Amino acid sequence: MEKPTLGSLAIVGLVGGVIGGIASFILWLIAGLLGMPTVVEIPEQGLQDLAWFQFIGFATMSGVIGGILAGLLIKLASGARIFSIVAIVVLVISMVGPLTQPDTVAWSTKIVLMVSHVLVYLTVVPAITRKMGTSAVAA
């Protein structure tokens, strides 16, 4: 198996991010159609509906950043493990945003936002760690 490069890992992250962003936006649309309020507090902008490009853009950016981080860690024997730990920490920290939304934002909205973060994690992190090599992940 050929050793992955920073570029190839960034591409895997980009693709995973786009897929995760689309999946998250579809979840958001379905939840909205089922009655979930779709407004969230955006700093310095107030309560607003989220748009498709926010889901896909942030997820794609997250995937690319994850791929770049993995690329920087690939030469380390425990690079995949370090990447996985950092990814879990980032996922946990990402929950702060939805959880600190004001009381005017419905809990159903907060929960769907948190699930969308998990969806992006699931489409990005496993793909990158697979690309990094299974032997490093199992270590």
PyMOL CGO cylinders between C-alpha atoms (Angstrom):
from pymol import cmd
from pymol.cgo import CYLINDER

trace = [
    CYLINDER, 0.00, 0.00, 0.00, 1.34, 3.39, -1.01, 0.3, 1, 1, 1, 1, 1, 1,
    CYLINDER, 1.34, 3.39, -1.01, 2.03, 5.86, 1.82, 0.3, 1, 1, 1, 1, 1, 1,
    CYLINDER, 2.03, 5.86, 1.82, -0.60, 8.63, 1.83, 0.3, 1, 1, 1, 1, 1, 1,
    CYLINDER, -0.60, 8.63, 1.83, 0.48, 12.22, 1.30, 0.3, 1, 1, 1, 1, 1, 1,
    CYLINDER, 0.48, 12.22, 1.30, -0.73, 15.43, 2.87, 0.3, 1, 1, 1, 1, 1, 1,
    CYLINDER, -0.73, 15.43, 2.87, -2.52, 16.22, -0.39, 0.3, 1, 1, 1, 1, 1, 1,
    CYLINDER, -2.52, 16.22, -0.39, -4.26, 12.87, -0.64, 0.3, 1, 1, 1, 1, 1, 1,
    CYLINDER, -4.26, 12.87, -0.64, -5.41, 13.11, 2.99, 0.3, 1, 1, 1, 1, 1, 1,
    CYLINDER, -5.41, 13.11, 2.99, -6.70, 16.65, 2.41, 0.3, 1, 1, 1, 1, 1, 1,
    CYLINDER, -6.70, 16.65, 2.41, -8.70, 15.37, -0.57, 0.3, 1, 1, 1, 1, 1, 1,
    CYLINDER, -8.70, 15.37, -0.57, -10.16, 12.54, 1.51, 0.3, 1, 1, 1, 1, 1, 1,
    CYLINDER, -10.16, 12.54, 1.51, -11.10, 15.11, 4.16, 0.3, 1, 1, 1, 1, 1, 1,
    CYLINDER, -11.10, 15.11, 4.16, -12.62, 17.40, 1.54, 0.3, 1, 1, 1, 1, 1, 1,
    CYLINDER, -12.62, 17.40, 1.54, -14.78, 14.62, 0.08, 0.3, 1, 1, 1, 1, 1, 1,
    CYLINDER, -14.78, 14.62, 0.08, -15.82, 13.42, 3.53, 0.3, 1, 1, 1, 1, 1, 1,
    CYLINDER, -15.82, 13.42, 3.53, -16.63, 16.99, 4.54, 0.3, 1, 1, 1, 1, 1, 1,
    CYLINDER, -16.63, 16.99, 4.54, -18.78, 17.59, 1.48, 0.3, 1, 1, 1, 1, 1, 1,
    CYLINDER, -18.78, 17.59, 1.48, -20.66, 14.31, 2.06, 0.3, 1, 1, 1, 1, 1, 1,
    CYLINDER, -20.66, 14.31, 2.06, -21.10, 15.12, 5.75, 0.3, 1, 1, 1, 1, 1, 1,
    CYLINDER, -21.10, 15.12, 5.75, -22.27, 18.65, 4.97, 0.3, 1, 1, 1, 1, 1, 1,
    CYLINDER, -22.27, 18.65, 4.97, -24.84, 17.40, 2.49, 0.3, 1, 1, 1, 1, 1, 1,
    CYLINDER, -24.84, 17.40, 2.49, -26.05, 14.72, 4.92, 0.3, 1, 1, 1, 1, 1, 1,
    CYLINDER, -26.05, 14.72, 4.92, -26.29, 17.31, 7.71, 0.3, 1, 1, 1, 1, 1, 1,
    CYLINDER, -26.29, 17.31, 7.71, -28.22, 19.72, 5.55, 0.3, 1, 1, 1, 1, 1, 1,
    CYLINDER, -28.22, 19.72, 5.55, -30.64, 16.97, 4.48, 0.3, 1, 1, 1, 1, 1, 1,
    CYLINDER, -30.64, 16.97, 4.48, -31.15, 16.10, 8.16, 0.3, 1, 1, 1, 1, 1, 1,
    CYLINDER, -31.15, 16.10, 8.16, -31.77, 19.80, 8.88, 0.3, 1, 1, 1, 1, 1, 1,
    CYLINDER, -31.77, 19.80, 8.88, -34.32, 20.05, 6.06, 0.3, 1, 1, 1, 1, 1, 1,
    CYLINDER, -34.32, 20.05, 6.06, -36.18, 16.93, 7.17, 0.3, 1, 1, 1, 1, 1, 1,
    CYLINDER, -36.18, 16.93, 7.17, -36.23, 18.08, 10.81, 0.3, 1, 1, 1, 1, 1, 1,
    CYLINDER, -36.23, 18.08, 10.81, -37.52, 21.48, 9.68, 0.3, 1, 1, 1, 1, 1, 1,
    CYLINDER, -37.52, 21.48, 9.68, -40.27, 19.86, 7.60, 0.3, 1, 1, 1, 1, 1, 1,
    CYLINDER, -40.27, 19.86, 7.60, -41.24, 17.84, 10.68, 0.3, 1, 1, 1, 1, 1, 1,
    CYLINDER, -41.24, 17.84, 10.68, -41.69, 21.03, 12.69, 0.3, 1, 1, 1, 1, 1, 1,
    CYLINDER, -41.69, 21.03, 12.69, -38.28, 21.75, 14.21, 0.3, 1, 1, 1, 1, 1, 1,
    CYLINDER, -38.28, 21.75, 14.21, -37.64, 25.51, 14.48, 0.3, 1, 1, 1, 1, 1, 1,
    CYLINDER, -37.64, 25.51, 14.48, -34.76, 26.34, 12.14, 0.3, 1, 1, 1, 1, 1, 1,
    CYLINDER, -34.76, 26.34, 12.14, -33.48, 29.54, 13.71, 0.3, 1, 1, 1, 1, 1, 1,
    CYLINDER, -33.48, 29.54, 13.71, -30.24, 29.70, 15.66, 0.3, 1, 1, 1, 1, 1, 1,
    CYLINDER, -30.24, 29.70, 15.66, -28.30, 32.49, 17.31, 0.3, 1, 1, 1, 1, 1, 1,
    CYLINDER, -28.30, 32.49, 17.31, -25.45, 33.66, 15.10, 0.3, 1, 1, 1, 1, 1, 1,
    CYLINDER, -25.45, 33.66, 15.10, -22.97, 35.86, 16.99, 0.3, 1, 1, 1, 1, 1, 1,
    CYLINDER, -22.97, 35.86, 16.99, -23.42, 39.54, 16.20, 0.3, 1, 1, 1, 1, 1, 1,
    CYLINDER, -23.42, 39.54, 16.20, -26.26, 38.73, 13.77, 0.3, 1, 1, 1, 1, 1, 1,
    CYLINDER, -26.26, 38.73, 13.77, -29.04, 37.51, 16.07, 0.3, 1, 1, 1, 1, 1, 1,
    CYLINDER, -29.04, 37.51, 16.07, -31.52, 34.74, 15.38, 0.3, 1, 1, 1, 1, 1, 1,
    CYLINDER, -31.52, 34.74, 15.38, -31.38, 33.51, 11.79, 0.3, 1, 1, 1, 1, 1, 1,
    CYLINDER, -31.38, 33.51, 11.79, -32.17, 30.50, 9.65, 0.3, 1, 1, 1, 1, 1, 1,
    CYLINDER, -32.17, 30.50, 9.65, -29.13, 28.50, 8.64, 0.3, 1, 1, 1, 1, 1, 1,
    CYLINDER, -29.13, 28.50, 8.64, -28.48, 28.15, 4.91, 0.3, 1, 1, 1, 1, 1, 1,
    CYLINDER, -28.48, 28.15, 4.91, -27.26, 25.13, 2.93, 0.3, 1, 1, 1, 1, 1, 1,
    CYLINDER, -27.26, 25.13, 2.93, -23.85, 26.69, 2.29, 0.3, 1, 1, 1, 1, 1, 1,
    CYLINDER, -23.85, 26.69, 2.29, -23.20, 27.00, 6.02, 0.3, 1, 1, 1, 1, 1, 1,
    CYLINDER, -23.20, 27.00, 6.02, -23.60, 23.25, 6.49, 0.3, 1, 1, 1, 1, 1, 1,
    CYLINDER, -23.60, 23.25, 6.49, -21.58, 22.28, 3.43, 0.3, 1, 1, 1, 1, 1, 1,
    CYLINDER, -21.58, 22.28, 3.43, -18.99, 25.05, 3.81, 0.3, 1, 1, 1, 1, 1, 1,
    CYLINDER, -18.99, 25.05, 3.81, -18.17, 24.42, 7.47, 0.3, 1, 1, 1, 1, 1, 1,
    CYLINDER, -18.17, 24.42, 7.47, -18.17, 20.65, 7.02, 0.3, 1, 1, 1, 1, 1, 1,
    CYLINDER, -18.17, 20.65, 7.02, -15.90, 20.89, 3.97, 0.3, 1, 1, 1, 1, 1, 1,
    CYLINDER, -15.90, 20.89, 3.97, -13.53, 23.24, 5.78, 0.3, 1, 1, 1, 1, 1, 1,
    CYLINDER, -13.53, 23.24, 5.78, -13.47, 20.88, 8.77, 0.3, 1, 1, 1, 1, 1, 1,
    CYLINDER, -13.47, 20.88, 8.77, -12.69, 17.91, 6.52, 0.3, 1, 1, 1, 1, 1, 1,
    CYLINDER, -12.69, 17.91, 6.52, -9.86, 19.70, 4.74, 0.3, 1, 1, 1, 1, 1, 1,
    CYLINDER, -9.86, 19.70, 4.74, -8.36, 20.89, 8.03, 0.3, 1, 1, 1, 1, 1, 1,
    CYLINDER, -8.36, 20.89, 8.03, -8.63, 17.32, 9.35, 0.3, 1, 1, 1, 1, 1, 1,
    CYLINDER, -8.63, 17.32, 9.35, -6.88, 16.00, 6.26, 0.3, 1, 1, 1, 1, 1, 1,
    CYLINDER, -6.88, 16.00, 6.26, -4.10, 18.55, 6.57, 0.3, 1, 1, 1, 1, 1, 1,
    CYLINDER, -4.10, 18.55, 6.57, -3.63, 17.70, 10.26, 0.3, 1, 1, 1, 1, 1, 1,
    CYLINDER, -3.63, 17.70, 10.26, -3.49, 14.00, 9.38, 0.3, 1, 1, 1, 1, 1, 1,
    CYLINDER, -3.49, 14.00, 9.38, -0.95, 14.80, 6.68, 0.3, 1, 1, 1, 1, 1, 1,
    CYLINDER, -0.95, 14.80, 6.68, 1.24, 16.55, 9.20, 0.3, 1, 1, 1, 1, 1, 1,
    CYLINDER, 1.24, 16.55, 9.20, 0.98, 13.56, 11.55, 0.3, 1, 1, 1, 1, 1, 1,
    CYLINDER, 0.98, 13.56, 11.55, 1.42, 10.77, 8.97, 0.3, 1, 1, 1, 1, 1, 1,
    CYLINDER, 1.42, 10.77, 8.97, 5.16, 10.42, 9.52, 0.3, 1, 1, 1, 1, 1, 1,
    CYLINDER, 5.16, 10.42, 9.52, 4.70, 9.69, 13.22, 0.3, 1, 1, 1, 1, 1, 1,
    CYLINDER, 4.70, 9.69, 13.22, 4.37, 6.07, 14.26, 0.3, 1, 1, 1, 1, 1, 1,
    CYLINDER, 4.37, 6.07, 14.26, 1.30, 6.96, 16.31, 0.3, 1, 1, 1, 1, 1, 1,
    CYLINDER, 1.30, 6.96, 16.31, 0.04, 9.62, 13.90, 0.3, 1, 1, 1, 1, 1, 1,
    CYLINDER, 0.04, 9.62, 13.90, -3.33, 7.98, 13.23, 0.3, 1, 1, 1, 1, 1, 1,
    CYLINDER, -3.33, 7.98, 13.23, -3.94, 7.52, 16.95, 0.3, 1, 1, 1, 1, 1, 1,
    CYLINDER, -3.94, 7.52, 16.95, -3.04, 11.15, 17.68, 0.3, 1, 1, 1, 1, 1, 1,
    CYLINDER, -3.04, 11.15, 17.68, -5.31, 12.26, 14.81, 0.3, 1, 1, 1, 1, 1, 1,
    CYLINDER, -5.31, 12.26, 14.81, -8.19, 10.17, 16.17, 0.3, 1, 1, 1, 1, 1, 1,
    CYLINDER, -8.19, 10.17, 16.17, -7.79, 11.60, 19.67, 0.3, 1, 1, 1, 1, 1, 1,
    CYLINDER, -7.79, 11.60, 19.67, -7.62, 15.18, 18.38, 0.3, 1, 1, 1, 1, 1, 1,
    CYLINDER, -7.62, 15.18, 18.38, -10.71, 14.54, 16.23, 0.3, 1, 1, 1, 1, 1, 1,
    CYLINDER, -10.71, 14.54, 16.23, -12.71, 13.28, 19.22, 0.3, 1, 1, 1, 1, 1, 1,
    CYLINDER, -12.71, 13.28, 19.22, -11.62, 16.27, 21.31, 0.3, 1, 1, 1, 1, 1, 1,
    CYLINDER, -11.62, 16.27, 21.31, -12.65, 18.64, 18.49, 0.3, 1, 1, 1, 1, 1, 1,
    CYLINDER, -12.65, 18.64, 18.49, -16.01, 16.85, 18.19, 0.3, 1, 1, 1, 1, 1, 1,
    CYLINDER, -16.01, 16.85, 18.19, -16.65, 17.26, 21.93, 0.3, 1, 1, 1, 1, 1, 1,
    CYLINDER, -16.65, 17.26, 21.93, -15.63, 20.94, 21.82, 0.3, 1, 1, 1, 1, 1, 1,
    CYLINDER, -15.63, 20.94, 21.82, -17.91, 21.48, 18.79, 0.3, 1, 1, 1, 1, 1, 1,
    CYLINDER, -17.91, 21.48, 18.79, -20.88, 20.57, 20.98, 0.3, 1, 1, 1, 1, 1, 1,
    CYLINDER, -20.88, 20.57, 20.98, -20.35, 23.78, 22.97, 0.3, 1, 1, 1, 1, 1, 1,
    CYLINDER, -20.35, 23.78, 22.97, -21.89, 25.86, 20.16, 0.3, 1, 1, 1, 1, 1, 1,
    CYLINDER, -21.89, 25.86, 20.16, -25.25, 24.09, 20.07, 0.3, 1, 1, 1, 1, 1, 1,
    CYLINDER, -25.25, 24.09, 20.07, -25.36, 23.66, 23.85, 0.3, 1, 1, 1, 1, 1, 1,
    CYLINDER, -25.36, 23.66, 23.85, -24.75, 27.36, 24.52, 0.3, 1, 1, 1, 1, 1, 1,
    CYLINDER, -24.75, 27.36, 24.52, -27.47, 28.55, 22.16, 0.3, 1, 1, 1, 1, 1, 1,
    CYLINDER, -27.47, 28.55, 22.16, -29.88, 30.85, 24.03, 0.3, 1, 1, 1, 1, 1, 1,
    CYLINDER, -29.88, 30.85, 24.03, -33.17, 29.60, 25.49, 0.3, 1, 1, 1, 1, 1, 1,
    CYLINDER, -33.17, 29.60, 25.49, -34.97, 31.10, 22.47, 0.3, 1, 1, 1, 1, 1, 1,
    CYLINDER, -34.97, 31.10, 22.47, -33.47, 28.26, 20.38, 0.3, 1, 1, 1, 1, 1, 1,
    CYLINDER, -33.47, 28.26, 20.38, -35.45, 25.04, 20.73, 0.3, 1, 1, 1, 1, 1, 1,
    CYLINDER, -35.45, 25.04, 20.73, -33.81, 21.96, 22.22, 0.3, 1, 1, 1, 1, 1, 1,
    CYLINDER, -33.81, 21.96, 22.22, -34.81, 20.00, 19.13, 0.3, 1, 1, 1, 1, 1, 1,
    CYLINDER, -34.81, 20.00, 19.13, -32.77, 22.45, 17.06, 0.3, 1, 1, 1, 1, 1, 1,
    CYLINDER, -32.77, 22.45, 17.06, -29.79, 22.13, 19.40, 0.3, 1, 1, 1, 1, 1, 1,
    CYLINDER, -29.79, 22.13, 19.40, -29.96, 18.32, 19.22, 0.3, 1, 1, 1, 1, 1, 1,
    CYLINDER, -29.96, 18.32, 19.22, -30.15, 18.27, 15.42, 0.3, 1, 1, 1, 1, 1, 1,
    CYLINDER, -30.15, 18.27, 15.42, -27.13, 20.60, 15.29, 0.3, 1, 1, 1, 1, 1, 1,
    CYLINDER, -27.13, 20.60, 15.29, -25.18, 18.22, 17.55, 0.3, 1, 1, 1, 1, 1, 1,
    CYLINDER, -25.18, 18.22, 17.55, -26.21, 15.23, 15.44, 0.3, 1, 1, 1, 1, 1, 1,
    CYLINDER, -26.21, 15.23, 15.44, -25.03, 17.10, 12.34, 0.3, 1, 1, 1, 1, 1, 1,
    CYLINDER, -25.03, 17.10, 12.34, -21.60, 17.53, 13.97, 0.3, 1, 1, 1, 1, 1, 1,
    CYLINDER, -21.60, 17.53, 13.97, -21.49, 13.78, 14.61, 0.3, 1, 1, 1, 1, 1, 1,
    CYLINDER, -21.49, 13.78, 14.61, -22.48, 13.10, 10.97, 0.3, 1, 1, 1, 1, 1, 1,
    CYLINDER, -22.48, 13.10, 10.97, -19.57, 15.18, 9.72, 0.3, 1, 1, 1, 1, 1, 1,
    CYLINDER, -19.57, 15.18, 9.72, -17.23, 13.42, 12.15, 0.3, 1, 1, 1, 1, 1, 1,
    CYLINDER, -17.23, 13.42, 12.15, -18.45, 10.03, 10.85, 0.3, 1, 1, 1, 1, 1, 1,
    CYLINDER, -18.45, 10.03, 10.85, -17.93, 10.98, 7.21, 0.3, 1, 1, 1, 1, 1, 1,
    CYLINDER, -17.93, 10.98, 7.21, -14.50, 12.54, 7.71, 0.3, 1, 1, 1, 1, 1, 1,
    CYLINDER, -14.50, 12.54, 7.71, -12.54, 10.86, 10.50, 0.3, 1, 1, 1, 1, 1, 1,
    CYLINDER, -12.54, 10.86, 10.50, -12.95, 7.16, 9.61, 0.3, 1, 1, 1, 1, 1, 1,
    CYLINDER, -12.95, 7.16, 9.61, -12.12, 7.90, 5.96, 0.3, 1, 1, 1, 1, 1, 1,
    CYLINDER, -12.12, 7.90, 5.96, -8.95, 9.78, 6.91, 0.3, 1, 1, 1, 1, 1, 1,
    CYLINDER, -8.95, 9.78, 6.91, -7.80, 7.16, 9.41, 0.3, 1, 1, 1, 1, 1, 1,
    CYLINDER, -7.80, 7.16, 9.41, -8.41, 4.41, 6.81, 0.3, 1, 1, 1, 1, 1, 1,
    CYLINDER, -8.41, 4.41, 6.81, -6.30, 6.39, 4.34, 0.3, 1, 1, 1, 1, 1, 1,
    CYLINDER, -6.30, 6.39, 4.34, -3.58, 6.82, 6.98, 0.3, 1, 1, 1, 1, 1, 1,
    CYLINDER, -3.58, 6.82, 6.98, -3.35, 3.04, 7.26, 0.3, 1, 1, 1, 1, 1, 1,
    CYLINDER, -3.35, 3.04, 7.26, -5.10, 0.47, 9.40, 0.3, 1, 1, 1, 1, 1, 1,
    CYLINDER, -5.10, 0.47, 9.40, -1.91, -0.72, 11.12, 0.3, 1, 1, 1, 1, 1, 1,
    CYLINDER, -1.91, -0.72, 11.12, -1.41, 2.74, 12.65, 0.3, 1, 1, 1, 1, 1, 1,
    CYLINDER, -1.41, 2.74, 12.65, -5.05, 2.92, 13.78, 0.3, 1, 1, 1, 1, 1, 1,
    CYLINDER, -5.05, 2.92, 13.78, -4.91, -0.45, 15.51, 0.3, 1, 1, 1, 1, 1, 1,
    CYLINDER, -4.91, -0.45, 15.51, -1.70, 0.41, 17.37, 0.3, 1, 1, 1, 1, 1, 1,
]
cmd.load_cgo(trace, "trace")
